Amino acid sequence: MKSMSDQRAWEMRVLLQVAKNLSFSGAGRVVGMTPSSTAKLVSRIEARMGVRLIERSTRRLRLTTEGELYCERAETILGDLDALDAEIVGGARAPTGLIRLNASVPFGRYCLLPLLPAFTRTYPDIHLDLTMTDDVVDLYAAQVDVAFRIGKLADSSLLAIHLGDVRRQLVGAPVYLAERGVPRTVADLEHHDCLGFNFRRAAAVWPLQSGGRLVNREVHGSIVANNGETVRHLAVLGLGLARLAEFHVRDDLRNDRLRPVLTDAMVDREEVHALYIGRERAPRRVQAFLDFMTPRLRESLRESQG
């Protein structure tokens, strides 16, 4: 017979599989239970706690807010238990397990990727699953452990570590500026191709300083793309002006592939954060990752502004 603690741990594992598969039958196949037994186990958990964790319908299952909290905490608890077992049985002192990461394409390529070789040498038993996209993903839905965000944060239950600030640069390739001319005022942008983004949250408006006041300048161009790295390439190819983060164009400016324009008009600054799920504390593997990356990313962002 299972002890009370073993039973609770088993319940957590089953409920996490239900949350992952959004199906009693799918979860049952993973844990070796029938769909009806899996559903009854979830109902027992809900009856004991006095709250609904899973919303049932004829078409699909959905976690309630309480269910999301339960799964979040359960994943942390089980991760720590598994790490403790590995530490005691295998004699391993270093944290182990999988960390799912999410970052924008530019931040991932220019800030995060250069630090990964040193991290994997330091923590060889931690495995990383990295997704780079300029779309904003839901950490809960995508099962992301740590995400890096640039810009204003929405109110949420996520924990955030401030990594630094990043300024934007308005840049163009020498060949583009020779052909189209260097803009001298914000009003000159009306006569230039301004490269933009095609995702829904991106507005064709650049915050710029003009005449001593901040204005949201509507811009136009012939090409838009779905990530900052593609926009950078388009700018290097001479296809238009681009508004990009300093860390993103640092090497291009040094090597004269891109040149800054309207520097006095660029006043916008955005914060960079690492977001992660957890309330009291994160799993040991996630905490080790954050402890390793935080000072190094802060230094990298400071250097990009030097």
LINTAVEN-V295199 format. One record per helix or strand of 3 or more residues. SS is the DSSP state (helix for helix, strand for strand). FROM is the first residue (numbers start at 1). TO is the last residue. Records with the same first field share a line. If there is no record, write none. Layout:
SS->FROM-TO ; FROM-TO
This chain:
helix->4-21 ; 24-31 ; 35-49 ; 65-90 ; 105-122 ; 139-142 ; 174-180 ; 186-191 ; 228-236 ; 246-254 ; 263-265 ; 284-304
strand->54-56 ; 61-63 ; 97-103 ; 126-132 ; 146-150 ; 159-172 ; 205-210 ; 213-218 ; 241-245 ; 269-276
